[in-house]
């Protein structure tokens, strides 16, 4: 994927989050956060500091447009930082070659599902803990985080099927 495509993905996911996802409020508590897909699709070969900076920029951009100061930025920064650790923890027999990208079509379904699920869950738990600024209702916060994670993961998979194609192998 070219640099232009990553920039385009950044802006399209930001626009989707600000204009569409923000308007979705299932049962008053479920709002998919599709913008984290940008962090998930960054190349494996990208230096960790660049992933962290881009994750922060995406998070703070969402914060600025939604009027929430710092929660998206903090949660995005955390998953950008933990991404390489999560990739190394998920068991796989995949050889991470240069042409492979962290997208559904280039990775095995089970590996990709775990990758998306773990990072989305970490993001959402962090976001909703920061939102409540308390652990008094921890089980409610975890329940809301899980519900939002399910819908965000589903939306990410829909985006993967519609907008992404496999990398050229050679």
C-alpha positions in Angstrom: 0.0 0.0 0.0 1.4 3.4 -0.9 2.0 6.3 1.4 -0.9 8.1 -0.3 -3.3 5.2 0.5 -2.4 5.4 4.2 -3.0 9.1 4.2 -6.3 8.6 2.4 -7.2 5.8 4.9 -6.4 8.2 7.7 -8.8 10.9 6.5 -11.5 8.5 5.4 -11.6 6.7 8.7 -11.5 10.0 10.6 -14.4 11.3 8.5 -16.3 8.1 9.0 -15.7 8.2 12.8 -16.7 11.9 13.1 -19.7 11.9 10.7 -21.1 8.4 10.8 -20.0 6.4 13.9 -20.6 9.3 16.2 -24.2 9.3 15.1 -24.7 5.6 15.8 -25.7 4.9 19.3 -27.3 1.5 19.7 -29.1 1.2 23.0 -27.5 4.5 23.9 -24.1 2.9 24.7 -22.7 1.2 21.6 -20.7 3.4 19.3 -18.3 1.6 16.9 -14.8 3.1 16.8 -13.8 2.3 13.3 -10.9 4.7 13.3 -8.6 2.2 15.1 -8.5 0.3 11.9 -5.9 2.8 10.7 -3.6 1.8 13.5 -4.2 -1.9 12.8 -3.4 -1.7 9.1 0.0 0.0 9.5 2.8 -2.1 8.1 4.7 -4.6 10.3 8.0 -3.1 9.1 7.1 0.5 10.2 9.2 1.5 13.2 7.4 1.4 16.5 7.9 5.1 17.2 6.1 6.0 13.9 3.2 3.7 14.8 2.9 5.4 18.2 3.0 8.9 16.7 0.5 8.0 14.0 -1.8 6.4 16.6 -1.6 9.5 18.8 -2.3 11.8 15.8 -5.4 9.7 14.9 -6.6 9.7 18.5 -6.1 13.4 19.1 -7.8 14.1 15.7 -10.9 12.2 16.8 -10.8 14.0 20.2 -10.7 17.4 18.5 -13.6 16.7 16.2 -15.8 15.1 18.9 -15.0 17.4 21.8 -13.6 14.6 24.0 -10.2 15.7 25.2 -7.6 13.0 25.5 -9.6 9.7 25.8 -9.3 8.7 22.2 -5.7 9.8 22.1 -4.7 7.9 25.2 -6.5 4.7 24.1 -5.0 4.9 20.6 -1.5 5.7 21.9 -1.7 2.6 24.1 -2.8 0.2 21.3 -0.2 1.7 19.0 2.5 1.0 21.6 1.2 -2.5 22.4 0.7 -3.6 18.8 4.1 -5.2 18.3 3.8 -7.0 21.6 0.4 -8.3 20.7 1.7 -9.4 17.3 4.5 -11.4 19.0 2.2 -13.0 21.6 -0.4 -14.3 19.1 0.7 -17.8 18.1 1.3 -18.3 14.4 3.1 -20.2 11.8 3.0 -17.2 9.4 6.4 -15.9 8.3 6.0 -12.1 8.3 7.3 -11.3 4.9 7.8 -7.8 3.6 4.9 -7.9 1.2 2.4 -9.0 3.8 0.2 -6.4 5.5 -1.8 -6.8 8.7 -5.1 -7.2 6.8 -7.6 -10.0 6.7 -6.6 -11.2 3.2 -2.9 -11.5 3.9 -3.1 -13.2 7.3 -4.9 -16.3 8.5 -8.4 -15.6 9.7 -7.8 -16.9 13.3 -4.6 -14.9 13.7 -6.2 -11.7 12.3 -9.3 -12.1 14.5 -7.2 -12.4 17.6 -5.1 -9.4 16.5 -8.2 -7.2 16.0 -10.0 -8.5 19.0 -7.2 -8.0 21.5 -6.2 -4.5 20.4 -9.8 -3.4 20.1 -10.6 -4.7 23.6 -7.6 -3.0 25.1 -8.6 0.3 23.3 -12.2 0.1 24.5 -11.4 -0.8 28.1 -8.9 2.0 28.3 -11.3 4.5 26.6 -14.3 3.7 28.9 -12.2 3.6 32.1 -10.9 7.1 31.2 -14.5 8.1 30.4 -15.8 7.0 33.8 -12.7 8.1 35.7 -13.7 5.5 38.3 -13.5 1.8 38.9 -16.6 1.8 41.1 -18.8 0.4 38.3 -16.0 -1.8 36.9 -18.3 -4.6 35.7 -20.6 -2.1 33.9 -17.6 -0.5 32.3 -16.3 -3.9 31.2 -19.7 -4.9 29.8 -20.0 -1.7 27.8 -16.4 -2.2 26.6 -17.2 -5.8 25.5 -20.4 -4.7 23.7 -18.6 -1.9 21.9 -15.7 -4.3 21.0 -18.1 -6.7 19.4 -19.6 -4.1 17.1 -16.3 -2.4 16.4 -14.7 -5.8 15.4 -17.7 -6.5 13.1 -17.4 -3.1 11.5 -13.6 -3.6 11.0 -14.2 -7.0 9.3 -16.9 -5.4 7.0 -14.4 -2.7 6.0 -11.7 -5.3 5.4 -14.0 -7.3 3.1 -15.3 -4.2 1.2 -12.2 -2.0 0.9 -9.1 -4.2 1.0 -7.7 -6.7 -1.4 -4.8 -9.2 -0.9 -1.2 -8.0 -1.4 0.5 -9.1 -4.5 2.6 -12.1 -3.5 5.7 -11.5 -5.7 
